[in-house]
Amino acid sequence: MIIITGLQRTGTSLMMSMMNEAGFPVLGSKFPLNWEEKRTEKNKDLEFPQNPSETGFWEDMNIVDNGCNNVTMNINPENLKDHAAKIFFSGMIKTDLAYIDKVILCIRDCKSYTSSWEKVLSFNLKENNKKTEKYPYPIGTEFVCKYSILLKDYVKRKYKMIVIDYDQMLNDPEKICTNLKSFIGSGRFDLSKNLIDKKFNNHSNVSCSEKDEFAPGFFDFADNMHNSLKNGNISAQFLENINYWSRRCAEEINKINKELEN
């Protein structure tokens, strides 16, 4: 399969829509979990975190977090080689190699990601008639921990992977679609590029200062991590740095979780 992976809010839904437009069979529904029902009259005043009528989500809820393996799938992997599926990091590490032909990793800088994720959190709380609360973790900590999980899996299993940066996809869709066509070897990506609209990019250039860092030097690392991934520079030093910071981030997240429980 051609697996589209990444964190939520990094362009995975847009990428799945592009794969569908390019002619690849996709696993999953455009609007899972009765999303269309949420766009009812009573919810018309809510600010949705994205306009789903533009792209859809294209998710199979059985595999998006659980991966493709002998528990979640009853289809021979050989029959799915040209299919596209969205699988988040938690599902990638549970996916058998037999189902992984090529991987498209969607990335975004951590500040824009956190800003976008805060919008989702706010939407979810409003939808459930709860008081809006601030995103609980320091900017980038959850982001780094999750990317560390995926990169450890990639280094261990060495599947074929291309990295697609969200901002680059919006700013230069023709180049991105050319790169995707070259990586996959087929597909009408000349049609897919018409789905890309710069108006999706409403969280770029997020301003953060040193006072927002949970530890000195963290934002520099996070920016370097994003640039290294974008440029395909996954060196031994890069992996050593992400292991160090993911441990520190995990410690900070665990500390906050304990405080929230009390």
C-alpha positions in Angstrom: 0.0 0.0 0.0 0.9 3.7 -0.3 0.6 4.9 3.3 0.0 8.5 4.1 1.2 9.2 7.6 1.8 12.2 9.8 0.2 13.9 12.7 -3.3 15.4 12.5 -3.2 18.9 11.1 -0.2 18.3 8.9 -2.0 17.8 5.6 -2.8 14.1 5.7 -6.4 14.6 4.7 -5.5 16.9 1.9 -2.9 14.3 0.7 -5.5 11.5 0.8 -7.9 13.7 -1.3 -5.0 14.2 -3.7 -4.4 10.5 -4.0 -8.1 9.9 -4.7 -8.1 12.6 -7.3 -5.0 11.1 -8.9 -6.8 7.9 -9.5 -5.6 5.7 -6.6 -8.2 3.5 -4.8 -8.3 4.7 -1.2 -9.2 2.8 2.0 -11.6 4.8 4.1 -14.6 7.2 4.0 -14.5 10.8 3.0 -16.6 11.7 6.0 -16.2 9.0 8.8 -17.9 9.1 12.2 -21.0 10.9 10.9 -19.1 14.1 10.3 -21.7 15.4 7.9 -24.3 15.1 10.7 -22.1 17.4 12.8 -22.5 20.1 10.2 -26.1 20.6 11.2 -28.1 23.7 11.9 -27.3 23.6 15.7 -23.6 23.6 14.9 -23.6 26.3 12.2 -22.0 28.8 14.6 -19.0 26.6 15.4 -15.7 27.4 13.6 -14.7 24.1 12.1 -10.9 23.4 12.2 -11.0 22.8 8.4 -13.6 23.0 5.7 -14.3 19.2 5.1 -16.3 19.9 2.0 -13.0 21.0 0.4 -11.0 17.7 1.0 -12.8 15.3 3.3 -10.9 13.1 5.7 -10.6 9.8 3.9 -10.1 7.6 7.0 -10.8 4.0 7.8 -11.3 4.1 11.5 -10.3 0.5 11.9 -6.8 1.2 10.7 -6.0 4.9 11.1 -4.7 4.3 14.6 -4.4 0.5 14.7 -2.5 0.0 11.4 -2.7 -2.8 8.9 -1.9 -6.2 10.2 -3.4 -9.7 10.5 -5.8 -8.4 13.2 -7.2 -5.4 11.4 -7.1 -6.7 7.8 -8.5 -9.7 6.0 -7.2 -8.7 2.5 -4.0 -10.1 0.9 -1.4 -7.3 0.9 -0.6 -8.2 -2.8 -4.1 -7.0 -3.7 -3.6 -3.6 -2.1 -0.3 -2.4 -3.6 -1.9 0.5 -5.5 -4.2 1.5 -2.7 -3.7 4.6 -0.5 -4.5 4.6 3.2 -4.1 7.1 6.0 -2.4 5.7 9.1 -1.2 7.9 11.9 2.1 7.3 13.7 0.5 5.1 16.4 -0.8 2.8 13.6 2.4 2.8 11.6 4.3 1.0 14.2 1.6 -1.7 14.3 1.5 -2.1 10.5 3.1 -5.2 9.0 5.8 -4.6 6.5 3.9 -6.7 4.0 1.4 -3.8 3.7 4.0 -1.1 3.3 5.1 -0.4 -0.2 5.7 3.3 0.0 5.2 5.9 2.7 4.3 9.6 2.3 5.2 11.5 5.5 3.4 14.8 5.9 5.2 17.3 8.1 4.6 20.8 9.4 6.7 23.1 11.7 5.8 22.6 15.3 4.6 26.1 16.1 2.0 26.1 13.2 1.1 22.5 14.1 0.4 23.5 17.8 -1.6 26.5 16.7 -3.7 24.4 14.4 -4.2 21.7 17.1 -5.3 24.2 19.6 -8.1 25.2 17.2 -9.2 21.5 17.0 -9.1 21.3 20.8 -11.2 24.4 21.1 -13.7 23.1 18.5 -14.1 19.8 20.3 -14.7 21.5 23.6 -17.3 23.8 22.1 -19.0 20.9 20.4 -19.4 19.2 23.7 -20.6 22.4 25.4 -17.5 22.6 27.6 -15.5 25.6 28.6 -12.7 26.3 26.1 -9.3 25.4 27.7 -5.8 26.1 26.6 -3.7 23.3 25.0 -2.1 21.7 28.1 1.4 21.0 26.9 4.3 23.3 26.1 4.5 24.1 22.4 6.2 21.3 20.4 6.6 18.7 23.2 3.9 16.3 22.0 5.0 17.0 18.4 8.6 15.9 19.1 7.6 12.8 21.1 5.3 11.5 18.3 7.8 12.2 15.5 10.4 10.3 17.5 8.1 7.2 17.5 7.8 7.3 13.7 11.5 7.9 13.1 12.6 5.0 15.3 10.3 2.8 13.3 11.6 4.1 10.0 15.2 3.6 11.0 14.5 0.1 12.1 12.4 -1.1 9.2 13.8 1.2 6.4 10.7 1.4 4.2 10.6 3.7 1.1 9.5 7.2 2.2 9.1 10.6 0.8 8.6 13.7 3.1 6.1 16.4 2.1 6.1 19.7 3.9 2.7 21.3 4.3 3.9 24.8 3.5 5.8 23.7 0.5 2.8 21.8 -0.7 0.6 24.9 -0.6 3.2 27.3 -2.0 4.5 25.1 -4.8 1.9 22.4 -5.6 3.3 21.7 -9.1 6.7 20.8 -7.7 5.2 18.6 -5.0 3.0 16.8 -7.4 5.9 16.2 -9.7 7.9 14.7 -6.8 4.9 12.5 -5.8 4.5 11.2 -9.4 8.3 10.4 -9.5 8.2 8.7 -6.1 5.1 6.6 -6.8 5.6 6.1 -10.5 2.0 6.7 -11.6 -1.0 8.8 -10.9 -2.8 11.8 -12.4 -1.2 14.4 -10.1 -1.8 17.0 -12.7 -5.4 16.8 -11.5 -4.5 16.6 -7.8 -2.7 19.9 -7.8 -6.0 21.7 -8.5 -7.2 20.7 -5.0 -4.4 22.7 -3.2 -5.4 26.1 -2.1 -3.3 28.5 -0.1 -6.3 29.5 2.1 -5.7 26.2 3.9 -2.6 27.7 5.4 -4.1 29.8 8.2 -1.6 28.9 10.9 1.8 29.8 9.3 4.2 32.3 10.8 3.1 31.6 14.3 5.0 33.9 16.7 6.7 32.3 19.7 9.3 33.7 22.1 11.8 32.2 24.4 9.3 32.5 27.3 7.2 29.9 25.5 10.0 27.3 25.6 9.8 24.7 28.3 13.6 24.4 28.1 16.3 26.6 26.6 17.2 25.7 23.1 14.1 23.7 22.4 12.7 25.9 19.7 16.0 25.9 17.9 16.0 22.1 18.0 12.4 21.9 16.8 13.1 24.2 13.9 16.2 22.2 13.0 14.2 19.0 13.2 11.6 20.3 10.8 14.3 21.4 8.4 16.2 18.2 8.6 13.0 16.2 7.8 12.1 18.5 5.0 15.5 18.1 3.4 15.8 14.4 4.0 18.8 14.8 6.4 18.1 12.0 8.9 21.7 11.6 10.2 23.0 9.8 13.2 23.4 13.2 15.0 19.9 14.2 14.1 18.5 10.9 15.6 20.7 11.4 18.7 19.3 14.9 19.2 15.7 13.8 18.7 16.1 11.0 21.2 17.5 13.4 23.8 14.7 15.9 23.3 11.9 13.3 23.1 13.0 12.0 26.5 12.8 15.5 28.0 9.5 16.2 26.3 8.0 13.0 27.6 9.1 13.9 31.1 7.4 17.3 30.8 4.2 15.8 29.4 4.1 13.1 32.2 4.6 15.8 34.8 1.7 17.9 33.4 -0.6 14.8 33.1 0.0 14.1 36.8 -0.9 17.7 37.7 -4.1 17.5 35.6 -5.1 14.3 37.4 -4.9 16.1 40.8 
